[in-house]
Amino acid sequence: MKRQLMSALGIALAVGLTACSSTGSPPAGDGSAAADPKAARGTVTVWLMDDAQKNWPDLVQRVNDEFAAKYPNVTLKLSYQGWADKVGKLDKAIADGSAPDVVELGNTETMKYVLSGALAPVDRSSFDNSDAWIKALANTCTYQDKLWCVPYYAGARVAIYQSAAFQQATGSAEFPKTETDLLAALDRIAEKNRSDRSFSPLYLPGPYWYAAMSYVAAYGGSIAKFDSSGNWHGTLHDPKSQQGISHFVDLVRKYNKGDQTVNEQNQYEAMARGHAAAFYGNGYEAASVTAPGTGDPSLKDSVRLATMPGPDGKPLPTFIGGSDLAVTAKSAQSALAADWIRMFTGTKSQQALADKDILPNNLTQLAPLKSRPTTAAAANAVPDAWFTPLAPGWGAVEKQRILPDMLAAILKGKSVDQATKEADAAIDQLINKPS
């Protein structure tokens, strides 16, 4: 599908993209690697994020074994990356010619690498379930009618709560369906736990911009919009966006009794340590609350997932999170790299993720998760999810921490009006320039 940002890129980018995709070679993943697998030679390097190492190492091993059996004379080198430094490492590797053949990208990162010519096109029709891929995920890989990466898994944020805490304070172990009822329940929980000054009825980190922008979306606001002149511009200063930000900040101030400057990276720890009744996070974070190594296994029967109610009587819109897998443009083993991705994102692999309550990349395998207690809230949130602007400079906006810094400034006392005006100005400086 055509992207609106196309007109904002200019001739230089168009030339760059043409240069990386007009060599006459077929898209990676066209099946050419399968002609004689045993004759294939060389090395395929893969960078996966450490989520896979922590949460589904068995899937990684199975796919690596499958790849080795098919290509016995090809060496597979896999390394795990951390989210904090992956982009910097990848940028350096691309610059010095040592980029991996396969790289996992967060779905907000893909457009940066598409526009810079760092990724190779792939053949959508050669991947399982491609006709049923979750649209919002597939969109993050699509530009100028070409596919530049493959959806890996989806993520949606939900309410994760300690049902015993709600039962003790309100008489019901169920999570409230409306925000009015939720706030009343949180007030009762606060009163019940008033002796613990570090106890947060709702642990909502101050810099948690994904959550803040969900409230912006609930009020009909947005981070940025594409205008008729062919440019993106920040819209956080718009009244609807300001309403959402103010609402989020009010919740943080009232219910987060921890350090409000700490981000959401390890927010599950507050509940695992007995200092939170609820938090808003990815469904898989619930497992960290009760896991022997990271949390408190005694909470296993109490920790539940539910739909987070929004301020408008509807569920809170969720960010469509997730990851994509891409073949880098200068890979000498692009067909083999695409085949590894094909195995790793195939039906069998996606089912392995679904069995672990991870949202698969396609609607067919997502459907059963909509009625599973552990995944229903997240799976049902996917169709109405929001996403960050598909703009050439969005990566730079994230890298410069404009949104979390804006929220931090407001929590320190700066007015929402002033902070959003400054954030829009900063966004405007970056969002139309390829990062």
N, C-alpha and C positions, 0 to 999 in steps of 0.2 A: 504494500500500500504506500501511496505517496505521503510523505511527512510534511507538515506545514513548515518545519524549520528549513526546508530546502532552499527557499528564496533568501534566507538570511545568511547563507554560507558564502556566497560569492564564487567567482570563477576559479580562484585558487584551490578551493577545496574540491570543486568538481573535477579539476584536473588531477588532484591527488588521488581521488577515489578511482578515476578512470585508469590511472597508472597502475593501481594495484589489482585491477580486476579485468584488464583487457589484454592479458598476455596470450590469450588463445587457449589456455589450459582450462579443463572443465572445473566446475565448482568442487571443492573438497566434499567427499561423501557421495560421489557418483557411482561408486561400486567398482572402480578400476582396480582397487587394491586387492580385490577378491579373485582376480584372474588366475593367479597361481600363488596362493598364500605362502606355501613352503619355500618359494623362491625369493620372497621378500627379505631384504637385509636392512640393517641400520638400527637406529635408536629413536624411540619416541619418548619425549619428555612430557610429563603431565604435572601441572600445578593444581592441586585441589585445596580448598580451604580446610582448616582443621576441624570444622564441624563434622566432616565425613569421618575423620580419624576418631573423633570422640563418640559419634552417635551411630554410624553405620559402617564400621570397618569390615564387617563380614561381606557387605555388598561390594566394597572396593576390592577385597580379595577375590571374590567370585569372578568379577569382571576381569581382573588382571589374569586370573587363571584361564579364563575363556579366551582372552586375547593371546596368551602365550601358547595355548593349544592350537589356535588357528595360525599363528605366525611364530613358529618355533625358532626361527633364526633372527627374530627382531628383539632387541633389548628394550624393555620398558623401564623408564626411570621416573618414579613418582615422588614428589615432595609435597609436604603440607605447608600451607601459608597461614599467617594470621591476618585478620582484617586490618589491624592497626598499621601495618607496614607493607602490605601486599602491593598497593598501587605504586608506591615509590620504588619498590624492587622491580616491578614489571616495567615501569617507565625506563629504568636504567637498563634492564635487560634488552628491551626493544632498541634502545639507542645504541648499545654496544654489540648488537647482533647475537645475543645469547638468549633470546626469548624462548620460552618453552613451546612445544608444538601444540599442546592443549592447555588452556587456562580457564579456570573458573572465575567468572565476573559476577559481582553483585549486580542486580538488574538496573541499578541507578548508574553503574559504571560503563555499561556497554556502549552508549552513544559516543562517549569520548573516543573510544578506540575505533569505532566504525568510522567516525569523521576524520580521524588522523590517518586512516589507511592501514591500521595495524592488524586488521583481521581479514581472513580469507572468506569469500562467500561459500556457503554450503547449500547442498541440494535438499530442500525441504522434503521432497517426496520420498527420499530414501530413509527417513526416520519414522519409527513406530508412532502411531497415533497423531501424526502431524496435522491431520484434518480436524482433530479434536483438542488441540493445544489450547490452554487457557489464553484467551485473546490478549489480556493485559500483559502476560509474559511474552507471548510471541511478538507483540508490538515493540518490546524493548530490543528485539533482535532484527527488526525489519527497517530497511531504508531503501528508497528508490526501487521498490519492487524486488529487492533481493534480501535473502536471509543471511545474516552475518554471524549468528550464533544459534545455539539450540537450547530451549527451555529445559531446565534441570529439575527444579522443584519450586513450589510456591509457598508463600508465608502470609499469614493473616493474624492480626493481633486480636486478642480476646481478653476477657476478664479472667484472671486466675485468682481463686479465692479459697480461704480456709473455712470450710463449711461449719466446722465446730464453733468458730468464733462468731459466725452469724447466728447459729442456733442458740448459743449462750446469751447473746445480747438481744436478739429480736424474737426468739421463739421459733424461727424458721431457718432451716439449713439451705434454703433455696436463695439464689442470687436474685435481687429485685429486677423486675422487667422494665421499669421506668426510672429515669434519673431522679425524679422526685422521691420515689420510694427508696432508691439507693442512698441518697443523701440523708434521708431519715434514718436508715439503717446504720450508716457510717457514724452518725451522731450518737446513736445508742452504743455502738461499739467503742467509740471514743470515751464515753462515760464509763463503760464497763471496765476499761483499761486505763483509767485516768492516773492510777498509781505508777504506771510505766511511762515516763516522759518521752521515751524514745519509740513508743509504739505508734505506728501509723495505721489508722483505719484503712486508708488508701495510700499506698506507697507510690507516689507519682513524681519521678525525678524532674527537677527544674529544667535541665538542658534537653529534655526528651522531646525533640522537635517532631518526631514522627507522631507522637501523641498530640502535641499541640496543633499540628496541621490537620489531624483528624477532627478536632473541634472547629478549626477553620472551615473544613469541608462541610461539617454539620450545619453551619450557619450560611452556607452558600458562597463562602469566600474561596480564595485560591492564593497560591504562592506567587504565581506569575501568569501572564496571559500573552498570547501571540496576537499582535494587532495588524490592522490593514496595511500598515506601511512595511510589513515584512520583518518586524522585530519583536522580540520578547521584552516585556517590562514587568518589574515587580508590582504586585498588587496587595501586599500586606497592609498597606496604609488605607486600603478601602474599608469602609465601615463594617461590612460583613466579616472581613478577615479580622479586623480589630475585635469584633464581638467574640469570635472564637478564641483568639489569643487571650483576651481578658478572662474568659470563662475558664480556660486551662489554668492560668496563673492563680485565679481564685481557689481552684481545687488544690493546687500545689501548696499554697500558703495555709490553707485550712487543715488539710489532712496528712501532708507529709511532715512527720516530726523528726525525720533524719536530716542529714546534711543535704540541703536543697541544691547545692552546687555539683553534687555527684551525678554522673550520667546513669543511663539505664543498663549499662553493660552487664552488671552482675546484680540486678535488682532482685532476683530470686532469693538472694542471701537474706534480705530483710525478713521474708516469710520463714525461710529455713531456720532462722535464729529466733523465731518467735516474736518478731517485732513488726509484723504487718498482717492485716486481715485480708488484704486484696492488693493486686497490682495489675497493670495492663501490659500484656506482653505477648510474644509469640507462644503458640500452644506448647511447643516443645520445652519451654522454660519450666513448665510444671514438673517435668521429670527431674530437673535439677534441684527442685525444692525437696524432693523426697529421696534422691539418690544417695546411697551410702557414702560416696566420696565427696559429694558437694552439699548435701543437705541433711535432712532429718527423716529417716525412713519411717519413724513412728507417725508421720503426718500423711502417709500414703492413702489411708481411707478417708481423709478429711479434705485433701486438696482437690478442687474441681475446676472445671472450665465452664464459662458461660458467655453469652453475648453481652458486650458492654453497651448499656443504654446511652443514647445521646441526649442532648438538651432539647431536642425538638419532638420528643415522643417516639422517635425511631431509633434503631440501633446506631451506635456511633460508627461512621464510615471508617473503614480500615485501610491502611496503606497496603497495597499488594506487594509484598516482599518476595524474596526468592533469589535464585541464582540461575545463570546461564553458563553454557560451556562453548568455548570458541576455539577455532584453529587459527593460529597466528599467520599473518600474511606471508612471512618469509620462511615458513616451515618447509624443510626439505622432504618431509614425510606427511604431507597434507592429507593424502588419501588414507594412510594408516591412522593418522590422528583422528580423522572423521569417523573411521570405523570403531575406534575405541569409544568415542562419544556415542556412536550408535548403540553399542553394547551397554554403555553406562546409563543411557536414557531410554532403553527399550522397555517393552511391556513388563517383562520379568523383573527388571531393575526397579521400575516405577512401583510395581506391586510390593517389592521389598521395602521401599520407602513408606508406602501407604500402610503396610503392616506395622510400621513403627510410629504411626500417627503423623507422618510428614505428608503434606499435601503434594500429590503428584502433579506432573506438568500438564495433564489432560483431563477434560471434563468426564470422560468415560470412567476412568479409574477414581476420579474424585467423587462421583455420585454416591457410592456406598458409604463414604465418610460423612455424608450429610446427616445420616441417621445414627452414626456411632457416637455414643456419649462423649468419648474423649476427643472427638474431632468435629462434632456437629457445629459448634459455634464458629470455628475457623472456616470450615468448608462452606458453610452457608453465607459467610461474609464475602467470599471471593467475587461473586457477580457484581456487587456494588462498590468494590474497592476503588480507591483513588491512587494516583501515581504522581511522581514528581514531573516537572516540566521536561518534555523531550526536546530540550534546547541544547545547542552546541556547547555552551559554557556551563551547563549545570554541574559538571564535575568540579569546576573551579569554585562554584558557589558552595558546594559541600566542603571542599578542601579548606576554604577560608573560614569555615565555621560561622557563617553569617547568621543562620537561624538559631543555633544554640547560644551564640553570643548575644543575640537580640533578647532571648528569653532570660539570660543571666542578668542583663542590664535592667530589665523590667523588675525582676525579683529583687534587685538591689535598690530599686526606687525610681528608676527612670520611667517617665510616663509611657503608656502604650502608644500614644500618638507620636511622640518624638522617636521612640525606639523603632517603630515600624517605618516611619519616614526615612530614618537613617538606613534601615535594612534594605528598603526598596532602592535607595540610591546606590548602595553597595552591590546589590543584585544587578542593577542596570549596567554597572561598569564591567560585569563579567559574563552575563548570561548569553550574549550574542557572539562571544568570541570563543572559538574552539579551544578547549582546555588541554 
